[in-house]
C-alpha cells in the first residue's frame, strides 16, 4: 500500500507543478522581518528531492525583491519542466526560512547555515515529508537536453493563434515551416494525458520540440499547440474530455487549411499516448485527415490499460505480490464506483470510505512514509470523478479504429509500461483489419519506453534520468513513413 500512495503523490507533483507554467508569478504575500534578512536569502537556491521509486527532482527557488521592496519568489521543478510557480508565502527570521507554494500544497522549512551558502530543511507536500538541502548558486542551471534544437533554426518558426469556435476556446501554438518551396505537407502534434504545453514538456524533456524540429528538417510543416488553459491557450482543462480535445484538433486542421503555404490534401496527425486516442476520433470526423501516427496510442479501454499499467510499474519498482493484489482489488472497487454512480456527491462518499478502509490498518508512521493525508485523499477522489476520468475509463477505441480509412502507423516501445505494446498493438491491428483499412502498420520498437527513449526497465522513474528525449530510430520511422505517404499523394 505504501508504494501505491507514493506513486500517486509523485504523479500529483507532476500535474500540479506543470500547471504552474501557465502564468507569471503572482504577488507574494511574504512576511519579511527586515531588509537585512531579505538580503541574506536573496538569490538562486537549488536542491534535489529523492523521491521513492528512485526518481530525483531538482527544485530551484528564486528569491528577489521588487522595486518597492516587496518579496518576489518563484519555484522551478527543473526535471518536470515546471517553471516560475508562484511562492505565495516567504518568511525569514533568525536564520529560519519558510516558503509556501499554495498551488501544489507544498512548503519548505529550513535553516541557513553560518556560511550563508546552505539551507538545510524539509519539503512537505500532501502529507509527504522529504529532506531538502538548498545550495546557493550563481546562475540558472542549464536544463537543455542534448537533442533540444539550438537557435537559430534552419527553418521558419511562427507563433500562431486560432479558435475552436464551438467550444469558445482560443488555442496558441508554434508552426514550423521548411525554407524550401511550398505548399508543404503538415502534421499536428497531439499531446498525451494531463495538461501539456506545446512541447509536451515532462521531466525535463521536450518531446514535441524535438519531433517538430526533426520533421521540419524533412520538409514537413509541424503545428504544436498548448493544451486548453496552459501557455497561450484558453479554456477549462479540468472539465474537458478526450472528445473535447478532438474538437481542438479539428480547429487546428481548419487553421492549416486556411494557409496558402500548407497543402490541404496532405495534413496528418501525430498523437502520443492519449493523443493516440484523439487522432482516430478526428480522422473519423474529418475527411481532411490524410494519415495518422499513433505513438503509444491505446487500443484498449482506459480501465483495462490502468490495470495493466499499475501491475507492470509496480513490478518494475519491486512491489511484492500481496501488495499488488491488494492494489488491484482497490482499483477495481474504485472504478466500479466511478462507472456506476453518476452523482458526484454520493460517489465521493463511497470512494472516501474505500480509501479510508484501506488505510485503517496502517500505523501513523506508515501513513507518513506513504504520503497519506486528508488533502491527498480528497485530491485523488476529485481526480477519479473528473469528466476526463469518467470518459477515459469506459471509452473503447476499437469501434472508432474500425471506421478509420486513412493510412495508420501505430508504434509502441517494447518497454512501454504505461500503454503495454503487446495488448494494445494487437487490439489496434484487429480493429483496423476488421474495418477494412488497407494501409496500416503496427510496430513494436525494441528497447524503447513510453516516451520512446532507449530504456533499461521502462519504469517512469527512469524518464528524467535518461538523456535521450526520443530515439533516433523512432524519429526516422515516423519521418520516413510520412514522407512515403505524402510523396505518393503529391504524385
Secondary structure, 3 states (H helix, E strand, C coil): CHHHHHHHHHHHHHHHHHHCCCCCCCCCCCEECCHHHHHHHCEEEEEEEEECCCEEEEEEEEEEECCCCCEEEEEEEHHHCEEEEECCEEEEECCEEEEEEHHHCEEEEEEECCCCCEEEEEEEECCEEEEEEEEEECCCCCCCCCCCCCCCCCCEEEEEEEEECCCCEEEEEEEEECCCCCCEEEEEEECCCCCCCCCCEECCEEHHHHHHHHHHCCCEEEEEECCCCCCCCCCCHHHCCHHHHHHHHHHHHHHHHCCCCEEEEEEEEEEECCHHHHHHHHHHHCCCEEEEEEECCCCCCHHHHHHHHHHHHHHHCCCCHHHHHHHHHHHHHHHHHHHHCCCHHHHHHHHHHHHHHHHCCCCHHHHHHHCCCHHHHHHHHHHHCCHHHHHHHHCCCHHHHCCCCCEEEEEEECCCCCCCHHHHHHHHHHHHHHCCCCCEEEEEECCECCCCCECCCCCHHHCCCCCCCCCHHHHHHHHHHHHHHHHHHHC
